[in-house]
């Protein structure tokens, strides 16, 4: 069962000029995970719900639809098998975990890049970054990278069955009046990581 949208359905805005991210993402009162354990329920939000209702609200310190379901972990400091097994309980197949995380920028021979190495391996990009559209319309609310975890050292690592979808907010749709140095830094570095263990 997909996570229902906290907002009532309304006409999708046609242009970014008409789009009000603050209004669309507003949650009156969030719930705790224990309050939503219903028969047949699975936490399986759409990509735009992850960006708009969780990541954007978290960056601004606002209420989330479910307050404790996405934990905050330094994902890139851990091999995926080190993450708590009990976190992999979401999604239709109950094999997904969701985390808020900061990305770290480092300098290399290729210039400034995001560090994606762990103690025993690295996350390798699988394809190009994709746009996340609001309610499948024309408004780009965020971006998604898909990565596969490899054991060993790049580029000769061994592919594993851990896949990660990393989501970030599109900075161009954030209202300028809420921006300060702290919010800008979070928009640049703060992400939601959806990690899928395909081997279970």
SEMIGU-958638 format. One record per atom (N, C-alpha, C, O): atom name; x, y, z. Coordinates in steps of 0.001 Angstrom, whole numbers, always signed. Layout:
N
(site CA (X Y Z)),
...
//
This chain:
200
(site N (+853 -1194 +0)),
(site CA (+0 +0 +0)),
(site C (+882 +1234 +0)),
(site O (+1753 +1375 +858)),
(site N (+666 +2123 -949)),
(site CA (+1472 +3330 -1033)),
(site C (+1087 +4310 +60)),
(site O (-45 +4312 +545)),
(site N (+2046 +5139 +439)),
(site CA (+1772 +6168 +1435)),
(site C (+809 +7190 +857)),
(site O (+1114 +7777 -182)),
(site N (-338 +7432 +1477)),
(site CA (-1271 +8429 +957)),
(site C (-694 +9821 +1081)),
(site O (+22 +10122 +2036)),
(site N (-1004 +10669 +121)),
(site CA (-528 +12042 +157)),
(site C (-1187 +12785 +1297)),
(site O (-2402 +12694 +1471)),
(site N (-386 +13545 +2105)),
(site CA (-973 +14294 +3212)),
(site C (-1891 +15414 +2743)),
(site O (-2721 +15896 +3514)),
(site N (-1754 +15824 +1518)),
(site CA (-2583 +16897 +986)),
(site C (-3704 +16308 +148)),
(site O (-3536 +15244 -449)),
(site N (-4829 +16974 +95)),
(site CA (-5894 +16535 -782)),
(site C (-5466 +16747 -2227)),
(site O (-4667 +17634 -2525)),
(site N (-6003 +15928 -3114)),
(site CA (-5621 +16036 -4511)),
(site C (-6128 +17346 -5078)),
(site O (-7248 +17771 -4797)),
(site N (-5292 +17974 -5876)),
(site CA (-5669 +19223 -6533)),
(site C (-4982 +19264 -7874)),
(site O (-4143 +18416 -8175)),
(site N (-5329 +20231 -8669)),
(site CA (-4761 +20339 -9997)),
(site C (-3254 +20577 -9912)),
(site O (-2793 +21416 -9138)),
(site N (-2497 +19833 -10710)),
(site CA (-1057 +19976 -10717)),
(site C (-689 +21288 -11390)),
(site O (-1168 +21555 -12493)),
(site N (+147 +22121 -10766)),
(site CA (+535 +23387 -11388)),
(site C (+1285 +23138 -12685)),
(site O (+2022 +22160 -12807)),
(site N (+1096 +24032 -13660)),
(site CA (+1677 +23826 -14975)),
(site C (+3077 +24395 -15097)),
(site O (+3850 +23931 -15935)),
(site N (+3427 +25375 -14297)),
(site CA (+4747 +25979 -14394)),
(site C (+5337 +26147 -13002)),
(site O (+4615 +26145 -12005)),
(site N (+6661 +26293 -12945)),
(site CA (+7316 +26506 -11656)),
(site C (+6871 +27820 -11023)),
(site O (+6891 +27955 -9800)),
(site N (+6474 +28778 -11836)),
(site CA (+5997 +30065 -11322)),
(site C (+4737 +29874 -10477)),
(site O (+4520 +30605 -9510)),
(site N (+3902 +28887 -10844)),
(site CA (+2651 +28630 -10135)),
(site C (+2840 +27698 -8937)),
(site O (+1908 +27485 -8161)),
(site N (+4035 +27147 -8790)),
(site CA (+4257 +26104 -7791)),
(site C (+4698 +26708 -6462)),
(site O (+5668 +27464 -6415)),
(site N (+3993 +26380 -5386)),
(site CA (+4306 +26864 -4047)),
(site C (+4754 +25680 -3199)),
(site O (+3928 +24961 -2637)),
(site N (+6072 +25484 -3111)),
(site CA (+6617 +24338 -2396)),
(site C (+6265 +24366 -913)),
(site O (+6003 +23318 -323)),
(site N (+6255 +25537 -308)),
(site CA (+5922 +25642 +1118)),
(site C (+4498 +25174 +1385)),
(site O (+4239 +24470 +2361)),
(site N (+3581 +25567 +514)),
(site CA (+2175 +25194 +687)),
(site C (+1960 +23707 +394)),
(site O (+1250 +23021 +1130)),
(site N (+2571 +23216 -677)),
(site CA (+2365 +21822 -1077)),
(site C (+2945 +20829 -77)),
(site O (+2464 +19701 +26)),
(site N (+3975 +21240 +662)),
(site CA (+4654 +20316 +1563)),
(site C (+4176 +20411 +3007)),
(site O (+4633 +19647 +3857)),
(site N (+3274 +21327 +3295)),
(site CA (+2881 +21578 +4681)),
(site C (+2117 +20399 +5285)),
(site O (+1188 +19864 +4680)),
(site N (+2530 +20011 +6485)),
(site CA (+1881 +18954 +7252)),
(site C (+1372 +19568 +8548)),
(site O (+2127 +20226 +9264)),
(site N (+100 +19359 +8851)),
(site CA (-472 +19948 +10063)),
(site C (+48 +19253 +11328)),
(site O (+490 +19914 +12268)),
(site N (-9 +17935 +11343)),
(site CA (+486 +17184 +12493)),
(site C (+916 +15809 +12021)),
(site O (+122 +15049 +11467)),
(site N (+2196 +15497 +12248)),
(site CA (+2705 +14194 +11843)),
(site C (+2320 +13105 +12825)),
(site O (+1793 +13375 +13904)),
(site N (+2591 +11873 +12434)),
(site CA (+2312 +10719 +13284)),
(site C (+3618 +9996 +13607)),
(site O (+4646 +10228 +12970)),
(site N (+3562 +9138 +14583)),
(site CA (+4668 +8247 +14912)),
(site C (+4467 +6939 +14160)),
(site O (+3342 +6567 +13826)),
(site N (+5571 +6246 +13898)),
(site CA (+5464 +4993 +13149)),
(site C (+4524 +4008 +13833)),
(site O (+3767 +3308 +13161)),
(site N (+4564 +3945 +15145)),
(site CA (+3722 +2993 +15874)),
(site C (+2235 +3267 +15685)),
(site O (+1412 +2364 +15837)),
(site N (+1889 +4509 +15354)),
(site CA (+478 +4876 +15198)),
(site C (-101 +4450 +13860)),
(site O (-1314 +4519 +13663)),
(site N (+752 +4009 +12933)),
(site CA (+251 +3699 +11590)),
(site C (+461 +2238 +11226)),
(site O (+409 +1884 +10048)),
(site N (+701 +1378 +12223)),
(site CA (+872 -43 +11946)),
(site C (-501 -680 +11727)),
(site O (-1097 -1252 +12639)),
(site N (-975 -564 +10504)),
(site CA (-2263 -1129 +10134)),
(site C (-2019 -2404 +9325)),
(site O (-957 -2573 +8727)),
(site N (-2999 -3287 +9312)),
(site CA (-2874 -4521 +8543)),
(site C (-2697 -4188 +7059)),
(site O (-3489 -3442 +6484)),
(site N (-1657 -4745 +6453)),
(site CA (-1419 -4517 +5029)),
(site C (-664 -3250 +4718)),
(site O (-421 -2960 +3547)),
(site N (-280 -2478 +5728)),
(site CA (+402 -1203 +5477)),
(site C (+1872 -1429 +5168)),
(site O (+2526 -2251 +5811)),
(site N (+2393 -705 +4190)),
(site CA (+3810 -671 +3909)),
(site C (+4202 +774 +3641)),
(site O (+3481 +1503 +2960)),
(site N (+5338 +1182 +4176)),
(site CA (+5858 +2513 +3881)),
(site C (+6512 +2449 +2508)),
(site O (+7629 +1954 +2361)),
(site N (+5812 +2947 +1523)),
(site CA (+6272 +2861 +139)),
(site C (+5950 +4168 -580)),
(site O (+5144 +4178 -1511)),
(site N (+6580 +5289 -150)),
(site CA (+6251 +6594 -730)),
(site C (+6751 +6724 -2159)),
(site O (+7713 +6066 -2557)),
(site N (+6090 +7577 -2922)),
(site CA (+6560 +7876 -4273)),
(site C (+7784 +8785 -4176)),
(site O (+8079 +9341 -3118)),
(site N (+8486 +8925 -5289)),
(site CA (+9707 +9735 -5290)),
(site C (+9425 +11190 -4930)),
(site O (+10183 +11796 -4173)),
(site N (+8353 +11751 -5458)),
(site CA (+8070 +13156 -5156)),
(site C (+7622 +13332 -3705)),
(site O (+7869 +14384 -3115)),
(site N (+6968 +12326 -3118)),
(site CA (+6610 +12402 -1705)),
(site C (+7861 +12398 -826)),
(site O (+7919 +13115 +173)),
(site N (+8860 +11594 -1192)),
(site CA (+10122 +11568 -445)),
(site C (+10754 +12948 -446)),
(site O (+11206 +13423 +596)),
(site N (+10792 +13594 -1599)),
(site CA (+11450 +14894 -1731)),
(site C (+10644 +16004 -1062)),
(site O (+11188 +16785 -282)),
(site N (+9349 +16076 -1366)),
(site CA (+8519 +17205 -936)),
(site C (+8133 +17098 +543)),
(site O (+8320 +18051 +1300)),
(site N (+7598 +15951 +958)),
(site CA (+7046 +15827 +2302)),
(site C (+8076 +15459 +3361)),
(site O (+7895 +15765 +4540)),
(site N (+9158 +14802 +2945)),
(site CA (+10165 +14373 +3924)),
(site C (+11437 +15214 +3839)),
(site O (+11790 +15891 +4805)),
(site N (+12126 +15183 +2710)),
(site CA (+13421 +15852 +2634)),
(site C (+13295 +17366 +2773)),
(site O (+14015 +17968 +3571)),
(site N (+12416 +17980 +2032)),
(site CA (+12275 +19442 +2100)),
(site C (+11840 +19880 +3492)),
(site O (+12401 +20825 +4046)),
(site N (+10849 +19207 +4062)),
(site CA (+10389 +19580 +5403)),
(site C (+11470 +19349 +6451)),
(site O (+11594 +20131 +7394)),
(site N (+12246 +18294 +6298)),
(site CA (+13342 +18032 +7237)),
(site C (+14382 +19147 +7165)),
(site O (+14878 +19594 +8199)),
(site N (+14715 +19598 +5965)),
(site CA (+15689 +20677 +5782)),
(site C (+15216 +21950 +6482)),
(site O (+16017 +22668 +7081)),
(site N (+13918 +22227 +6405)),
(site CA (+13373 +23436 +7020)),
(site C (+13012 +23255 +8495)),
(site O (+12608 +24216 +9150)),
(site N (+13150 +22045 +9023)),
(site CA (+12785 +21790 +10414)),
(site C (+11289 +21777 +10637)),
(site O (+10827 +22095 +11733)),
(site N (+10522 +21417 +9623)),
(site CA (+9068 +21391 +9728)),
(site C (+8563 +19979 +10050)),
(site O (+9321 +19009 +10061)),
(site N (+7261 +19905 +10308)),
(site CA (+6621 +18633 +10634)),
(site C (+6706 +17677 +9446)),
(site O (+6575 +18088 +8293)),
(site N (+6929 +16376 +9747)),
(site CA (+6944 +15332 +8730)),
(site C (+5657 +14520 +8833)),
(site O (+5039 +14484 +9897)),
(site N (+5238 +13861 +7737)),
(site CA (+4022 +13033 +7819)),
(site C (+4149 +11939 +8869)),
(site O (+3215 +11686 +9629)),
(site N (+5321 +11285 +8906)),
(site CA (+5632 +10283 +9922)),
(site C (+6990 +10679 +10486)),
(site O (+7980 +10716 +9755)),
(site N (+7042 +10970 +11767)),
(site CA (+8208 +11643 +12332)),
(site C (+9435 +10768 +12532)),
(site O (+10557 +11273 +12501)),
(site N (+9251 +9474 +12736)),
(site CA (+10392 +8650 +13130)),
(site C (+10676 +7491 +12184)),
(site O (+11391 +6556 +12546)),
(site N (+10131 +7543 +10994)),
(site CA (+10278 +6389 +10101)),
(site C (+11563 +6455 +9274)),
(site O (+12090 +5415 +8881)),
(site N (+12079 +7667 +9000)),
(site CA (+13343 +7820 +8288)),
(site C (+14391 +8258 +9300)),
(site O (+14326 +9366 +9834)),
(site N (+15351 +7389 +9560)),
(site CA (+16394 +7681 +10540)),
(site C (+17490 +8535 +9913)),
(site O (+17600 +8632 +8691)),
(site N (+18291 +9148 +10768)),
(site CA (+19428 +9935 +10307)),
(site C (+20700 +9150 +10596)),
(site O (+21037 +8913 +11756)),
(site N (+21406 +8746 +9544)),
(site CA (+22615 +7934 +9666)),
(site C (+23643 +8432 +8653)),
(site O (+23289 +8858 +7553)),
(site N (+24918 +8374 +9035)),
(site CA (+25993 +8702 +8085)),
(site C (+26176 +7507 +7155)),
(site O (+27074 +6686 +7341)),
(site N (+25310 +7427 +6158)),
(site CA (+25257 +6257 +5279)),
(site C (+26609 +5952 +4654)),
(site O (+27000 +4789 +4556)),
(site N (+27326 +6991 +4229)),
(site CA (+28568 +6765 +3487)),
(site C (+29747 +6425 +4400)),
(site O (+30860 +6210 +3920)),
(site N (+29511 +6374 +5699)),
(site CA (+30543 +5914 +6632)),
(site C (+30410 +4425 +6924)),
(site O (+31206 +3871 +7683)),
(site N (+29416 +3774 +6333)),
(site CA (+29136 +2373 +6647)),
(site C (+28992 +1548 +5367)),
(site O (+28470 +2030 +4361)),
(site N (+29456 +313 +5418)),
(site CA (+29078 -650 +4394)),
(site C (+27599 -958 +4599)),
(site O (+27132 -950 +5738)),
(site N (+26847 -1231 +3530)),
(site CA (+25392 -1416 +3707)),
(site C (+25021 -2569 +4621)),
(site O (+23987 -2516 +5285)),
(site N (+25856 -3629 +4670)),
(site CA (+25521 -4748 +5549)),
(site C (+25709 -4404 +7021)),
(site O (+25288 -5162 +7895)),
(site N (+26346 -3254 +7304)),
(site CA (+26496 -2803 +8688)),
(site C (+25266 -2056 +9185)),
(site O (+25115 -1846 +10388)),
(site N (+24396 -1658 +8285)),
(site CA (+23185 -952 +8683)),
(site C (+22254 -1918 +9407)),
(site O (+22259 -3111 +9103)),
(site N (+21456 -1433 +10356)),
(site CA (+20599 -2337 +11147)),
(site C (+19650 -3154 +10268)),
(site O (+18922 -2598 +9446)),
(site N (+19663 -4481 +10450)),
(site CA (+18784 -5343 +9665)),
(site C (+17319 -4976 +9844)),
(site O (+16517 -5100 +8918)),
(site N (+16980 -4520 +11053)),
(site CA (+15591 -4176 +11323)),
(site C (+15083 -2980 +10541)),
(site O (+13875 -2761 +10459)),
(site N (+16001 -2195 +9958)),
(site CA (+15582 -1040 +9160)),
(site C (+15073 -1453 +7787)),
(site O (+14340 -699 +7146)),
(site N (+15453 -2645 +7326)),
(site CA (+15045 -3111 +5999)),
(site C (+13697 -3807 +6101)),
(site O (+13598 -5030 +6007)),
(site N (+12659 -2996 +6296)),
(site CA (+11312 -3532 +6508)),
(site C (+10265 -2805 +5678)),
(site O (+9070 -3069 +5807)),
(site N (+10714 -1891 +4827)),
(site CA (+9773 -1069 +4069)),
(site C (+9709 -1493 +2610)),
(site O (+10423 -2400 +2182)),
(site N (+8845 -826 +1853)),
(site CA (+8666 -1166 +447)),
(site C (+7740 -2358 +287)),
(site O (+7385 -3019 +1263)),
(site N (+7356 -2624 -938)),
(site CA (+6408 -3698 -1211)),
(site C (+6973 -5066 -853)),
(site O (+6219 -5977 -513)),
(site N (+8300 -5221 -927)),
(site CA (+8928 -6505 -619)),
(site C (+9578 -6526 +762)),
(site O (+10283 -7479 +1093)),
(site N (+9353 -5499 +1567)),
(site CA (+9900 -5407 +2921)),
(site C (+11422 -5576 +2943)),
(site O (+11964 -6244 +3824)),
(site N (+12103 -4969 +1972)),
(site CA (+13560 -5083 +1894)),
(site C (+14216 -3720 +1658)),
(site O (+15324 -3643 +1129)),
(site N (+13522 -2647 +2054)),
(site CA (+14041 -1302 +1850)),
(site C (+14210 -579 +3180)),
(site O (+13424 -757 +4111)),
(site N (+15265 +247 +3244)),
(site CA (+15508 +1107 +4400)),
(site C (+15667 +2542 +3903)),
(site O (+16201 +2775 +2818)),
(site N (+15199 +3500 +4704)),
(site CA (+15263 +4914 +4339)),
(site C (+16075 +5668 +5374)),
(site O (+15904 +5465 +6576)),
(site N (+16973 +6551 +4902)),
(site CA (+17806 +7328 +5809)),
(site C (+17968 +8761 +5312)),
(site O (+18088 +9006 +4112)),
(site N (+17970 +9707 +6261)),
(site CA (+18472 +11048 +5983)),
(site C (+19986 +10994 +6140)),
(site O (+20493 +10336 +7049)),
(site N (+20714 +11686 +5254)),
(site CA (+22178 +11662 +5351)),
(site C (+22754 +12923 +4728)),
(site O (+22136 +13560 +3875)),
(site N (+23955 +13267 +5180)),
(site CA (+24717 +14343 +4563)),
(site C (+25721 +13742 +3585)),
(site O (+26337 +12716 +3874)),
(site N (+25884 +14377 +2436)),
(site CA (+26942 +13984 +1519)),
(site C (+28182 +14829 +1802)),
(site O (+28080 +15954 +2289)),
(site N (+29332 +14282 +1496)),
(site CA (+30600 +14958 +1759)),
(site C (+31317 +15254 +445)),
(site O (+31530 +14359 -374)),
(site N (+31679 +16493 +257)),
(site CA (+32409 +16898 -936)),
(site C (+33911 +16772 -685)),
(site O (+34415 +17247 +333)),
(site N (+34627 +16131 -1617)),
(site CA (+36081 +15984 -1518)),
(site C (+36707 +16400 -2846)),
(site O (+36030 +16478 -3872)),
(site N (+38001 +16662 -2808)),
(site CA (+38715 +17047 -4020)),
(site C (+39530 +15870 -4533)),
(site O (+40154 +15142 -3760)),
(site N (+39515 +15696 -5851)),
(site CA (+40274 +14630 -6488)),
(site C (+40910 +15189 -7761)),
(site O (+40835 +16385 -8039)),
(site N (+41531 +14303 -8516)),
(site CA (+42131 +14725 -9792)),
(site C (+41083 +15195 -10780)),
(site O (+41399 +15884 -11750)),
(site N (+39823 +14820 -10532)),
(site CA (+38714 +15245 -11398)),
(site C (+38018 +16498 -10871)),
(site O (+37011 +16937 -11425)),
(site N (+38561 +17066 -9800)),
(site CA (+37948 +18245 -9206)),
(site C (+37120 +17866 -7989)),
(site O (+37381 +16848 -7349)),
(site N (+36122 +18682 -7669)),
(site CA (+35273 +18469 -6498)),
(site C (+34226 +17400 -6795)),
(site O (+33437 +17537 -7730)),
(site N (+34226 +16342 -5999)),
(site CA (+33281 +15246 -6190)),
(site C (+32657 +14874 -4853)),
(site O (+33133 +15300 -3800)),
(site N (+31587 +14075 -4896)),
(site CA (+30953 +13579 -3680)),
(site C (+31602 +12257 -3281)),
(site O (+31726 +11347 -4101)),
(site N (+32016 +12156 -2021)),
(site CA (+32632 +10912 -1538)),
(site C (+31566 +9831 -1398)),
(site O (+30549 +10012 -728)),
(site N (+31831 +8700 -2052)),
(site CA (+30907 +7577 -1987)),
(site C (+31632 +6274 -1643)),
(site O (+31146 +5185 -1949)),
(site N (+32791 +6397 -1010)),
(site CA (+33531 +5207 -583)),
(site C (+33213 +4900 +873)),
(site O (+32934 +5798 +1667)),
(site N (+33258 +3615 +1208)),
(site CA (+33062 +3158 +2573)),
(site C (+34325 +2417 +3011)),
(site O (+35345 +2456 +2322)),
(site N (+34253 +1749 +4149)),
(site CA (+35427 +1034 +4649)),
(site C (+35855 -99 +3709)),
(site O (+37046 -351 +3524)),
(site N (+34865 -775 +3121)),
(site CA (+35178 -1976 +2343)),
(site C (+34801 -1886 +871)),
(site O (+34983 -2851 +129)),
(site N (+34280 -747 +440)),
(site CA (+33847 -673 -948)),
(site C (+33422 +719 -1347)),
(site O (+33907 +1708 -799)),
(site N (+32509 +796 -2310)),
(site CA (+32084 +2092 -2835)),
(site C (+30734 +1946 -3538)),
(site O (+30365 +873 -4016)),
(site N (+30020 +3063 -3579)),
(site CA (+28762 +3144 -4316)),
(site C (+29069 +3679 -5710)),
(site O (+29649 +4755 -5862)),
(site N (+28674 +2916 -6720)),
(site CA (+28969 +3266 -8108)),
(site C (+27689 +3704 -8811)),
(site O (+26677 +3004 -8769)),
(site N (+27743 +4860 -9453)),
(site CA (+26567 +5377 -10151)),
(site C (+26124 +4433 -11258)),
(site O (+26942 +3872 -11987)),
(site N (+24808 +4270 -11366)),
(site CA (+24222 +3417 -12399)),
(site C (+23344 +4303 -13283)),
(site O (+22143 +4432 -13044)),
(site N (+23944 +4908 -14295)),
(site CA (+23194 +5795 -15174)),
(site C (+23297 +7248 -14757)),
(site O (+24041 +7592 -13839)),
(site N (+22551 +8089 -15431)),
(site CA (+22566 +9529 -15185)),
(site C (+21560 +9913 -14104)),
(site O (+20608 +9180 -13832)),
(site N (+21787 +11067 -13497)),
(site CA (+20832 +11614 -12529)),
(site C (+19516 +11914 -13231)),
(site O (+19507 +12462 -14334)),
(site N (+18405 +11558 -12595)),
(site CA (+17074 +11749 -13178)),
(site C (+16297 +12800 -12396)),
(site O (+16516 +12985 -11199)),
(site N (+15394 +13483 -13081)),
(site CA (+14535 +14467 -12436)),
(site C (+13380 +13767 -11722)),
(site O (+12854 +12763 -12202)),
(site N (+12997 +14311 -10570)),
(site CA (+11823 +13841 -9841)),
(site C (+10718 +14865 -10071)),
(site O (+10856 +16030 -9699)),
(site N (+9630 +14431 -10681)),
(site CA (+8533 +15320 -11041)),
(site C (+7424 +15291 -9993)),
(site O (+7119 +14237 -9434)),
(site N (+6831 +16437 -9733)),
(site CA (+5736 +16540 -8766)),
(site C (+4465 +15963 -9363)),
(site O (+3945 +16472 -10356)),
(site N (+3969 +14895 -8748)),
(site CA (+2741 +14210 -9182)),
(site C (+2764 +13895 -10675)),
(site O (+1747 +14007 -11359)),
(site N (+3927 +13504 -11165)),
(site CA (+4108 +13116 -12568)),
(site C (+3789 +14245 -13545)),
(site O (+3462 +13996 -14706)),
(site N (+3886 +15486 -13069)),
(site CA (+3634 +16640 -13933)),
(site C (+4920 +17184 -14534)),
(site O (+5843 +16431 -14848)),
(site N (+4969 +18499 -14689)),
(site CA (+6114 +19142 -15331)),
(site C (+7052 +19826 -14344)),
(site O (+8091 +20344 -14751)),
(site N (+6712 +19840 -13062)),
(site CA (+7529 +20543 -12071)),
(site C (+8594 +19597 -11507)),
(site O (+8271 +18544 -10959)),
(site N (+9863 +19986 -11648)),
(site CA (+10969 +19196 -11118)),
(site C (+11216 +19605 -9672)),
(site O (+11732 +20691 -9407)),
(site N (+10844 +18726 -8733)),
(site CA (+11004 +19035 -7308)),
(site C (+12320 +18512 -6754)),
(site O (+12760 +18938 -5686)),
(site N (+12944 +17600 -7468)),
(site CA (+14199 +17040 -6966)),
(site C (+14908 +16233 -8022)),
(site O (+14530 +16229 -9194)),
(site N (+15950 +15548 -7580)),
(site CA (+16759 +14734 -8476)),
(site C (+17077 +13412 -7793)),
(site O (+17158 +13332 -6567)),
(site N (+17256 +12375 -8608)),
(site CA (+17512 +11032 -8096)),
(site C (+18732 +10428 -8777)),
(site O (+18851 +10441 -10002)),
(site N (+19635 +9897 -7955)),
(site CA (+20760 +9105 -8446)),
(site C (+20548 +7665 -8002)),
(site O (+20116 +7417 -6877)),
(site N (+20851 +6718 -8880)),
(site CA (+20795 +5299 -8542)),
(site C (+22216 +4763 -8514)),
(site O (+22998 +4996 -9435)),
(site N (+22546 +4034 -7434)),
(site CA (+23897 +3507 -7265)),
(site C (+23853 +2052 -6825)),
(site O (+22899 +1611 -6184)),
(site N (+24893 +1318 -7176)),
(site CA (+25050 -79 -6770)),
(site C (+26307 -174 -5915)),
(site O (+27340 +405 -6252)),
(site N (+26216 -912 -4798)),
(site CA (+27377 -1040 -3929)),
(site C (+28310 -2126 -4438)),
(site O (+27885 -3231 -4772)),
(site N (+29610 -1779 -4489)),
(site CA (+30652 -2712 -4915)),
(site C (+31638 -2924 -3768)),
(site O (+32042 -1972 -3101)),
(site N (+32019 -4176 -3547)),
(site CA (+33079 -4498 -2592)),
(site C (+34431 -4328 -3275)),
(site O (+34597 -4687 -4441)),
(site N (+35393 -3776 -2541)),
(site CA (+36727 -3619 -3102)),
(site C (+37010 -2190 -3507)),
(site O (+36368 -1257 -3025)),
(site N (+37967 -2024 -4390)),
(site CA (+38439 -709 -4807)),
(site C (+38035 -427 -6243)),
(site O (+38165 -1286 -7115)),
(site N (+37542 +782 -6484)),
(site CA (+37146 +1171 -7839)),
(site C (+38378 +1219 -8742)),
(site O (+39460 +1578 -8279)),
(site N (+38237 +864 -10020)),
(site CA (+37001 +428 -10688)),
(site C (+36839 -1086 -10749)),
(site O (+36068 -1592 -11563)),
(site N (+37554 -1809 -9900)),
(site CA (+37583 -3272 -10007)),
(site C (+36810 -3975 -8896)),
(site O (+37067 -5144 -8607)),
(site N (+35871 -3277 -8276)),
(site CA (+35109 -3881 -7200)),
(site C (+34126 -4927 -7693)),
(site O (+33841 -5022 -8886)),
(site N (+33615 -5709 -6757)),
(site CA (+32644 -6757 -7070)),
(site C (+31253 -6267 -6718)),
(site O (+31001 -5854 -5586)),
(site N (+30352 -6311 -7684)),
(site CA (+28985 -5827 -7493)),
(site C (+28243 -6657 -6460)),
(site O (+28347 -7884 -6442)),
(site N (+27488 -5972 -5592)),
(site CA (+26672 -6656 -4587)),
(site C (+25194 -6478 -4913)),
(site O (+24843 -5898 -5941)),
(site N (+24335 -6976 -4037)),
(site CA (+22891 -6861 -4278)),
(site C (+22263 -5719 -3474)),
(site O (+21062 -5735 -3203)),
(site N (+23083 -4724 -3094)),
(site CA (+22561 -3513 -2465)),
(site C (+22468 -2399 -3504)),
(site O (+23449 -2084 -4178)),
(site N (+21296 -1813 -3627)),
(site CA (+21052 -706 -4559)),
(site C (+20561 +494 -3757)),
(site O (+19759 +343 -2836)),
(site N (+21042 +1680 -4108)),
(site CA (+20614 +2881 -3398)),
(site C (+20049 +3918 -4372)),
(site O (+20619 +4174 -5433)),
(site N (+18919 +4502 -3988)),
(site CA (+18350 +5651 -4680)),
(site C (+18584 +6854 -3770)),
(site O (+18085 +6892 -2646)),
(site N (+19338 +7827 -4253)),
(site CA (+19652 +9019 -3454)),
(site C (+18870 +10200 -4010)),
(site O (+18963 +10509 -5198)),
(site N (+18096 +10862 -3146)),
(site CA (+17228 +11966 -3555)),
(site C (+17716 +13284 -2960)),
(site O (+18104 +13344 -1794)),
(site N (+17692 +14334 -3772)),
(site CA (+18005 +15674 -3285)),
(site C (+16961 +16652 -3802)),
(site O (+16298 +16393 -4807)),
(site N (+16820 +17776 -3109)),
(site CA (+15842 +18808 -3476)),
(site C (+16383 +19634 -4636)),
(site O (+17580 +19909 -4708)),
(site N (+15493 +20027 -5539)),
(site CA (+15845 +20966 -6601)),
(site C (+15932 +22362 -5977)),
(site O (+14907 +22898 -5553)),
(site N (+17124 +22966 -5908)),
(site CA (+17249 +24261 -5231)),
(site C (+16495 +25390 -5924)),
(site O (+16207 +26414 -5304)),
(site N (+16173 +25214 -7200)),
(site CA (+15533 +26289 -7955)),
(site C (+14073 +26505 -7582)),
(site O (+13499 +27541 -7918)),
(site N (+13458 +25537 -6888)),
(site CA (+12043 +25718 -6531)),
(site C (+11863 +26113 -5079)),
(site O (+10733 +26281 -4620)),
(site N (+12958 +26262 -4348)),
(site CA (+12854 +26665 -2942)),
(site C (+12623 +28166 -2870)),
(site O (+13405 +28927 -3441)),
(site N (+11569 +28621 -2182)),
(site CA (+11300 +30065 -2093)),
(site C (+12490 +30813 -1507)),
(site O (+13067 +30399 -501)),
(site N (+12845 +31913 -2144)),
(site CA (+14048 +32649 -1735)),
(site C (+13939 +33218 -327)),
(site O (+14957 +33389 +342)),
(site N (+12715 +33519 +143)),
(site CA (+12589 +34163 +1449)),
(site C (+12875 +33206 +2612)),
(site O (+13010 +33654 +3751)),
(site N (+12971 +31891 +2344)),
(site CA (+13310 +30964 +3433)),
(site C (+14801 +30620 +3428)),
(site O (+15282 +29913 +4313)),
(site N (+15524 +31120 +2433)),
(site CA (+16936 +30760 +2306)),
(site C (+17830 +31581 +3234)),
(site O (+17707 +32803 +3319)),
(site N (+18722 +30890 +3918)),
(site CA (+19826 +31516 +4632)),
(site C (+21025 +30593 +4423)),
(site O (+20905 +29588 +3723)),
(site N (+22166 +30908 +5008)),
(site CA (+23356 +30099 +4763)),
(site C (+23164 +28657 +5209)),
(site O (+23614 +27734 +4529)),
(site N (+22501 +28453 +6343)),
(site CA (+22281 +27106 +6851)),
(site C (+21380 +26290 +5926)),
(site O (+21681 +25137 +5616)),
(site N (+20277 +26893 +5488)),
(site CA (+19346 +26192 +4602)),
(site C (+20015 +25895 +3261)),
(site O (+19847 +24803 +2717)),
(site N (+20765 +26844 +2728)),
(site CA (+21470 +26612 +1459)),
(site C (+22441 +25435 +1568)),
(site O (+22527 +24607 +660)),
(site N (+23164 +25367 +2677)),
(site CA (+24117 +24277 +2879)),
(site C (+23399 +22929 +2960)),
(site O (+23881 +21929 +2429)),
(site N (+22244 +22912 +3627)),
(site CA (+21487 +21667 +3730)),
(site C (+20926 +21241 +2379)),
(site O (+20957 +20057 +2042)),
(site N (+20415 +22189 +1609)),
(site CA (+19887 +21859 +284)),
(site C (+20979 +21256 -587)),
(site O (+20718 +20354 -1383)),
(site N (+22198 +21753 -436)),
(site CA (+23310 +21269 -1258)),
(site C (+23784 +19879 -845)),
(site O (+24213 +19092 -1688)),
(site N (+23706 +19573 +464)),
(site CA (+24358 +18357 +954)),
(site C (+23416 +17312 +1559)),
(site O (+23802 +16151 +1699)),
(site N (+22199 +17698 +1915)),
(site CA (+21307 +16791 +2640)),
(site C (+20485 +15974 +1650)),
(site O (+19943 +16521 +689)),
(site N (+20393 +14655 +1884)),
(site CA (+19708 +13762 +953)),
(site C (+18885 +12735 +1725)),
(site O (+19050 +12561 +2932)),
(site N (+18003 +12067 +1004)),
(site CA (+17366 +10850 +1504)),
(site C (+17935 +9687 +704)),
(site O (+17967 +9715 -526)),
(site N (+18383 +8664 +1424)),
(site CA (+18907 +7461 +794)),
(site C (+17903 +6326 +992)),
(site O (+17575 +5961 +2121)),
(site N (+17430 +5784 -107)),
(site CA (+16545 +4628 -72)),
(site C (+17372 +3415 -514)),
(site O (+17702 +3281 -1692)),
(site N (+17699 +2546 +422)),
(site CA (+18597 +1423 +140)),
(site C (+17760 +137 +49)),
(site O (+16972 -178 +940)),
(site N (+17954 -581 -1041)),
(site CA (+17214 -1807 -1308)),
(site C (+18192 -2985 -1271)),
(site O (+19217 -2978 -1952)),
(site N (+17859 -3984 -475)),
(site CA (+18663 -5214 -427)),
(site C (+17963 -6267 -1273)),
(site O (+17028 -6923 -813)),
(site N (+18416 -6424 -2501)),
(site CA (+17714 -7301 -3435)),
(site C (+17927 -8766 -3135)),
(site O (+17203 -9607 -3669)),
(site N (+18889 -9100 -2304)),
(site CA (+19185 -10491 -2040)),
(site C (+18317 -11140 -991)),
(site O (+18486 -12324 -701)),
(site N (+17377 -10385 -403)),
(site CA (+16547 -10973 +646)),
(site C (+15162 -11310 +110)),
(site O (+14320 -11816 +852)),
//
